[in-house]
Amino acid sequence: MSRSDAIPELVSRRDPSSLDNLRQAVNQASEYNLKSFTLVDIRQKFPADDPLFKKYPDLRGALTWKADGEYVLCTEHPLFQKYLEESVEELFRSAPGLSGMTLIIGGEGFYHCYMRPFGVKKGHTNCSRCEPLGAETVVANLLNRLAAAARRANPEALIVAWPYSAEHVWSADPAQAGLIEKLGPGTAIFTEIEKDEYVEKGQGVRKHLWDYSIDLIGPGARAENQIAACRKQGIPIFLKSEPELAFEAPRLPHVPCLDRWVDRAEALASCGADGAWVFPAFRSNYGTSAAEVNRFFWWDPVPNKDTTLEKLAARIAGDQAGPHLRKAWAHVSEAIPFSPELPSYYNGPYYLGPAQPMCVSPEAELPPVFYGRYFFLAEMTESEGLALRPTFVTSPTGNVPVFGEMYREMEKNLKLAVEEIDRASDSVPERNRHTFLAEEIPIRWFYHTVRTEANFYESCRIRDSLREAIKKEKLSQPERESAQGLMKRWEAVLKDELDNAKTALPLQEQDIRLDFYFGGDHSFSHGTEMIQAKIDLLEGEISRELPAIKQKLGL
């Protein structure tokens, strides 16, 4: 997007259409008297032998990510500062209606020398120019310079800093108070309402909300501290909530726990921030009920929660089916507190749901359909983002017995939600069929996903116990009886999962929103192909592998 000529070697990177697209979007928003903010990254970095460093060797900043990684340009170098300031000023002059620019300055996005430096402890960098200054000073200097440049074009412009994952990369303070107290006019903070908090679940389970969740309504302590710090410094702060995403069920177009989304809307409106930015970062905004409920609860007078949800359910499903949809939302809301963890991004049963393969052997070689590309890893190097990687996991995480019990509790609540959907289905008027399906399918898919999760946890526990039994030369009579019982239960679990996958397959065929192929920052095979491959795999496991294990155990 830059039009600065300060570093001629970067001119070849310009995309003339990018600024035109921005200008067009800002102009369209201005017609409706809407503010516009643009999210800007500096993701592409430079190899050590880049010609740029031959001409300007001291322009090279931190080495990032790995020993053979790439380098950022140092934001404390006068030439790069000139480039950035000219770029930002011209951007605001080219789009006069632009209200501000947002930068992720924590763990990804807009790189500086404290973002992902390789081989140093958190809070340090391998850039000799920036290391003596400290992370807070380097990041604050960057933001203050860009704010001054933006305000030369638009005196009201804001440079909005999003410290996403800064706590895990360079910040010693979860709230980044040291950074905030160094920020000046034209800067602002953007932060998540629930991220990096912990939810106590009992039985020794402490769930870390390392990313988006609807388990904690919020605001969490971190967000409250950041609001207080911004108030003290006199700069604006905005809170982020994903209206259709929570990583309790990340493949859904929305998590249909409307009771909890209403509470989140109220929390956003009453937390004392200057505004709430409620937008989807990972997919299109589908305009679901979870996104829509915000608009009812952000204005005075605030309506009654139950009455509003009853009316919304009736509008979606019709007068007769509406009460059942309302009850289904309540059951989904009641399931969320049993969620024991947020696992890693985009893999395993919590994401694949009924497409997660389930094998008797964790070393089983799986077909290519279960491998995909994680484009967001191009943050390191482009080749990392294009590599094929497993989309599945072979073993559960956490306190396996307790987590398994909690997923079974989730499954029970979601089964009640599905039963309400079944009761509603026959009485949905034809004119409401599509809006009802938009709610029905996510509820059913969530149920099938958690059913897979519970089956996976139980299957792996049985598998691991029997693998230990196989190692013994001879089983005692009690051990034989135990193994016999485990084999019987294992077969029942795998057959249940086979039924689960077969029942879930038509949902993938009906609803493109569920398809892993269209992941946005990742892409797998089509969901229908993955589930069919899983069905074929399971049928073989049940008919061939289970009898083979019985034989090894002498049963």
Secondary structure, DSSP 4 states (H G I P E B T S, - for coil): -----SSGGGGGG--HHHHHHHHHHHHHHHHTT---EEE--B---B-TT-HHHHH-GGGEEEEBSSTT--EEEPTTSHHHHHHHHHHHHHHHHHSTT--EEEEE-SSSSB--TTSSBTTS-TT--S-TTTTTT-HHHHHHHHHHHHHHHHHHH-TT-EEEEE-TTHHHHT-SSTT-HHHHTT--TTEEEEEESSTTEEEEEETTEEEEE-S--SSS-S--HHHHHHHHHHHHHT--EEEEE-TT--TTSTTSSS---HHHHHHHHHHHHHS--SEEEE--SSS-----HHHHTHHHHSSSSPPPHHHHHHHHHHHHH-TTTHHHHHHHHHHHHHHGGG-----STT-SHHHHGGGS---SSTTPPPPGGGEEE-GGGGGT-HHHHHSEEES--SS--SSHHHHHHHHHHHHHHHHHHHHHHHHHHTT--GGGHHHHHHHHHHHHHHHHHHHHHHHHHHHHHHHHHHHHHHTSSS--HHHHHHHHHHHHHHHHHHHHHHHHHHHHHHHHHH-GGG-GGG-SS-B-S-HHHHHHHHHHHHHHIIIIIHHHHHHHHT-
